[in-house]
Amino acid sequence: KKKSHKDIERRRREAIAQGITELALLVPDAHNSKKGKVIERAVDYIHSLREAEQQNMEKWTFEKLMFDE
């Protein structure tokens, strides 16, 4: 029973490590960072993407209103 629990825990840790490794490849300036820093930079990056998306939506809405008149 303990061996199977250890195996499950090892696979869980490996899955987390793999996910963080993949995340580090997607996030700017995160590829050589420690795990905690990768997650921190990913959160910051997602916030910046959301902000940029909001600004683009506002810009496109404004342009559409201007050109539709």
SEVO-820389 format. One record per atom (N, C-alpha, C): atom name; x, y, z. Coordinates in nm, 4 decimals. Example, Ala and Ser with C-alpha at 12.3 -4.5 7.8 and 13.67 -1.06 7.14 Angstrom:
! residues 2
[r N, [1.3190, -0.5690, 0.7800]]
[r CA, [1.2300, -0.4500, 0.7800]]
[r C, [1.3200, -0.3300, 0.7800]]
[r N, [1.2850, -0.2250, 0.7080]]
[r CA, [1.3670, -0.1060, 0.7140]]
[r C, [1.2900, 0.0030, 0.7870]]
END
This chain:
! residues 69
[r N, [0.0821, -0.1203, 0.0000]]
[r CA, [0.0000, 0.0000, 0.0000]]
[r C, [0.0867, 0.1270, 0.0000]]
[r N, [0.1912, 0.1301, 0.0831]]
[r CA, [0.2765, 0.2484, 0.0898]]
[r C, [0.3493, 0.2711, -0.0418]]
[r N, [0.3906, 0.1613, -0.1074]]
[r CA, [0.4593, 0.1765, -0.2348]]
[r C, [0.3686, 0.2435, -0.3374]]
[r N, [0.2441, 0.2040, -0.3426]]
[r CA, [0.1544, 0.2647, -0.4405]]
[r C, [0.1311, 0.4124, -0.4081]]
[r N, [0.1231, 0.4455, -0.2809]]
[r CA, [0.1077, 0.5867, -0.2433]]
[r C, [0.2324, 0.6653, -0.2840]]
[r N, [0.3495, 0.6071, -0.2626]]
[r CA, [0.4734, 0.6737, -0.3031]]
[r C, [0.4782, 0.6924, -0.4538]]
[r N, [0.4338, 0.5910, -0.5270]]
[r CA, [0.4310, 0.6018, -0.6734]]
[r C, [0.3348, 0.7110, -0.7191]]
[r N, [0.2193, 0.7171, -0.6579]]
[r CA, [0.1205, 0.8200, -0.6920]]
[r C, [0.1775, 0.9585, -0.6636]]
[r N, [0.2416, 0.9734, -0.5495]]
[r CA, [0.2993, 1.1024, -0.5116]]
[r C, [0.4130, 1.1416, -0.6066]]
[r N, [0.4951, 1.0447, -0.6448]]
[r CA, [0.6049, 1.0711, -0.7384]]
[r C, [0.5498, 1.1164, -0.8735]]
[r N, [0.4464, 1.0483, -0.9224]]
[r CA, [0.3865, 1.0873, -1.0503]]
[r C, [0.3245, 1.2267, -1.0418]]
[r N, [0.2643, 1.2584, -0.9281]]
[r CA, [0.2060, 1.3915, -0.9087]]
[r C, [0.3144, 1.4981, -0.9154]]
[r N, [0.4249, 1.4749, -0.8453]]
[r CA, [0.5367, 1.5709, -0.8470]]
[r C, [0.5964, 1.5847, -0.9865]]
[r N, [0.6079, 1.4726, -1.0569]]
[r CA, [0.6612, 1.4769, -1.1931]]
[r C, [0.5677, 1.5562, -1.2855]]
[r N, [0.4382, 1.5381, -1.2705]]
[r CA, [0.3416, 1.6109, -1.3533]]
[r C, [0.3495, 1.7608, -1.3257]]
[r N, [0.3634, 1.7983, -1.1990]]
[r CA, [0.3767, 1.9399, -1.1629]]
[r C, [0.5056, 1.9969, -1.2212]]
[r N, [0.6149, 1.9233, -1.2063]]
[r CA, [0.7439, 1.9697, -1.2584]]
[r C, [0.7382, 1.9848, -1.4100]]
[r N, [0.6754, 1.8893, -1.4788]]
[r CA, [0.6630, 1.8972, -1.6241]]
[r C, [0.5789, 2.0184, -1.6650]]
[r N, [0.4709, 2.0422, -1.5923]]
[r CA, [0.3867, 2.1575, -1.6214]]
[r C, [0.4614, 2.2883, -1.6034]]
[r N, [0.5401, 2.2981, -1.4994]]
[r CA, [0.6175, 2.4199, -1.4749]]
[r C, [0.7246, 2.4371, -1.5824]]
[r N, [0.7850, 2.3276, -1.6252]]
[r CA, [0.8850, 2.3334, -1.7329]]
[r C, [0.8212, 2.3847, -1.8615]]
[r N, [0.7037, 2.3342, -1.8960]]
[r CA, [0.6340, 2.3795, -2.0160]]
[r C, [0.5929, 2.5262, -2.0035]]
[r N, [0.5462, 2.5637, -1.8858]]
[r CA, [0.5082, 2.7021, -1.8611]]
[r C, [0.6279, 2.7954, -1.8800]]
[r N, [0.7432, 2.7538, -1.8318]]
[r CA, [0.8646, 2.8352, -1.8436]]
[r C, [0.9018, 2.8591, -1.9896]]
[r N, [0.8690, 2.7648, -2.0771]]
[r CA, [0.8984, 2.7822, -2.2193]]
[r C, [0.8026, 2.8812, -2.2857]]
[r N, [0.6843, 2.8980, -2.2290]]
[r CA, [0.5828, 2.9856, -2.2866]]
[r C, [0.5898, 3.1286, -2.2357]]
[r N, [0.6453, 3.1479, -2.1177]]
[r CA, [0.6454, 3.2793, -2.0532]]
[r C, [0.7790, 3.3486, -2.0785]]
[r N, [0.7740, 3.4727, -2.1269]]
[r CA, [0.8996, 3.5462, -2.1516]]
[r C, [0.9860, 3.5572, -2.0253]]
[r N, [1.1149, 3.5399, -2.0424]]
[r CA, [1.2148, 3.5547, -1.9345]]
[r C, [1.1936, 3.4581, -1.8185]]
[r N, [1.1388, 3.3405, -1.8458]]
[r CA, [1.1161, 3.2450, -1.7374]]
[r C, [1.1900, 3.1133, -1.7587]]
[r N, [1.2563, 3.0960, -1.8706]]
[r CA, [1.3123, 2.9649, -1.9052]]
[r C, [1.4231, 2.9163, -1.8126]]
[r N, [1.4957, 3.0018, -1.7482]]
[r CA, [1.6025, 2.9578, -1.6569]]
[r C, [1.5716, 2.9908, -1.5115]]
[r N, [1.4435, 3.0096, -1.4818]]
[r CA, [1.4050, 3.0505, -1.3472]]
[r C, [1.3681, 2.9311, -1.2599]]
[r N, [1.3690, 2.9554, -1.1300]]
[r CA, [1.3225, 2.8534, -1.0361]]
[r C, [1.1709, 2.8423, -1.0452]]
[r N, [1.1181, 2.7317, -0.9942]]
[r CA, [0.9752, 2.7019, -1.0088]]
[r C, [0.8848, 2.8141, -0.9595]]
[r N, [0.9124, 2.8649, -0.8422]]
[r CA, [0.8290, 2.9716, -0.7869]]
[r C, [0.8312, 3.0965, -0.8723]]
[r N, [0.9483, 3.1288, -0.9273]]
[r CA, [0.9629, 3.2469, -1.0123]]
[r C, [0.8914, 3.2261, -1.1459]]
[r N, [0.8931, 3.1029, -1.1976]]
[r CA, [0.8210, 3.0738, -1.3220]]
[r C, [0.6722, 3.1006, -1.3019]]
[r N, [0.6179, 3.0540, -1.1911]]
[r CA, [0.4759, 3.0738, -1.1634]]
[r C, [0.4463, 3.2225, -1.1448]]
[r N, [0.5311, 3.2913, -1.0722]]
[r CA, [0.5139, 3.4360, -1.0506]]
[r C, [0.5147, 3.5115, -1.1840]]
[r N, [0.6101, 3.4787, -1.2698]]
[r CA, [0.6186, 3.5458, -1.4003]]
[r C, [0.5004, 3.5085, -1.4895]]
[r N, [0.4532, 3.3852, -1.4775]]
[r CA, [0.3373, 3.3436, -1.5565]]
[r C, [0.2135, 3.4231, -1.5153]]
[r N, [0.1943, 3.4419, -1.3868]]
[r CA, [0.0805, 3.5207, -1.3380]]
[r C, [0.0908, 3.6644, -1.3892]]
[r N, [0.2092, 3.7229, -1.3776]]
[r CA, [0.2290, 3.8605, -1.4272]]
[r C, [0.2021, 3.8686, -1.5773]]
[r N, [0.2513, 3.7685, -1.6514]]
[r CA, [0.2331, 3.7667, -1.7963]]
[r C, [0.0856, 3.7554, -1.8335]]
[r N, [0.0131, 3.6702, -1.7649]]
[r CA, [-0.1308, 3.6536, -1.7917]]
[r C, [-0.2043, 3.7837, -1.7622]]
[r N, [-0.1689, 3.8500, -1.6533]]
[r CA, [-0.2304, 3.9803, -1.6227]]
[r C, [-0.2016, 4.0814, -1.7345]]
[r N, [-0.0774, 4.0835, -1.7835]]
[r CA, [-0.0439, 4.1792, -1.8892]]
[r C, [-0.1172, 4.1456, -2.0190]]
[r N, [-0.1349, 4.0163, -2.0483]]
[r CA, [-0.2102, 3.9770, -2.1678]]
[r C, [-0.3564, 4.0187, -2.1568]]
[r N, [-0.4134, 4.0000, -2.0392]]
[r CA, [-0.5529, 4.0407, -2.0183]]
[r C, [-0.5689, 4.1916, -2.0341]]
[r N, [-0.4750, 4.2654, -1.9785]]
[r CA, [-0.4801, 4.4119, -1.9891]]
[r C, [-0.4676, 4.4561, -2.1350]]
[r N, [-0.3745, 4.3934, -2.2080]]
[r CA, [-0.3565, 4.4268, -2.3492]]
[r C, [-0.4818, 4.3907, -2.4288]]
[r N, [-0.5424, 4.2786, -2.3968]]
[r CA, [-0.6653, 4.2387, -2.4651]]
[r C, [-0.7761, 4.3411, -2.4404]]
[r N, [-0.7890, 4.3856, -2.3163]]
[r CA, [-0.8908, 4.4854, -2.2827]]
[r C, [-0.8660, 4.6159, -2.3586]]
[r N, [-0.7409, 4.6583, -2.3634]]
[r CA, [-0.7077, 4.7813, -2.4355]]
[r C, [-0.7375, 4.7666, -2.5847]]
[r N, [-0.7057, 4.6512, -2.6410]]
[r CA, [-0.7350, 4.6279, -2.7826]]
[r C, [-0.8850, 4.6276, -2.8089]]
[r N, [-0.9615, 4.5669, -2.7195]]
[r CA, [-1.1067, 4.5657, -2.7367]]
[r C, [-1.1622, 4.7084, -2.7335]]
[r N, [-1.1122, 4.7891, -2.6416]]
[r CA, [-1.1567, 4.9283, -2.6342]]
[r C, [-1.1175, 5.0045, -2.7603]]
[r N, [-0.9963, 4.9829, -2.8091]]
[r CA, [-0.9492, 5.0500, -2.9308]]
[r C, [-1.0331, 5.0079, -3.0509]]
[r N, [-1.0571, 4.8780, -3.0648]]
[r CA, [-1.1344, 4.8289, -3.1786]]
[r C, [-1.2792, 4.8770, -3.1721]]
[r N, [-1.3340, 4.8811, -3.0517]]
[r CA, [-1.4705, 4.9315, -3.0363]]
[r C, [-1.4781, 5.0777, -3.0769]]
[r N, [-1.3809, 5.1564, -3.0320]]
[r CA, [-1.3762, 5.2986, -3.0674]]
[r C, [-1.3630, 5.3165, -3.2189]]
[r N, [-1.2713, 5.2394, -3.2792]]
[r CA, [-1.2519, 5.2502, -3.4240]]
[r C, [-1.3780, 5.2102, -3.4996]]
[r N, [-1.4452, 5.1068, -3.4531]]
[r CA, [-1.5674, 5.0632, -3.5182]]
[r C, [-1.6744, 5.1719, -3.5088]]
[r N, [-1.6847, 5.2344, -3.3939]]
[r CA, [-1.7823, 5.3436, -3.3787]]
[r C, [-1.7483, 5.4605, -3.4709]]
[r N, [-1.6193, 5.4904, -3.4837]]
[r CA, [-1.5766, 5.6023, -3.5680]]
[r C, [-1.6015, 5.5741, -3.7163]]
[r N, [-1.5749, 5.4525, -3.7600]]
[r CA, [-1.5887, 5.4198, -3.9022]]
[r C, [-1.7303, 5.3869, -3.9422]]
[r N, [-1.8149, 5.3520, -3.8463]]
[r CA, [-1.9548, 5.3178, -3.8771]]
[r C, [-2.0432, 5.4430, -3.8889]]
[r N, [-1.9901, 5.5559, -3.8525]]
[r CA, [-2.0730, 5.6792, -3.8563]]
[r C, [-2.0922, 5.7278, -3.9970]]
END
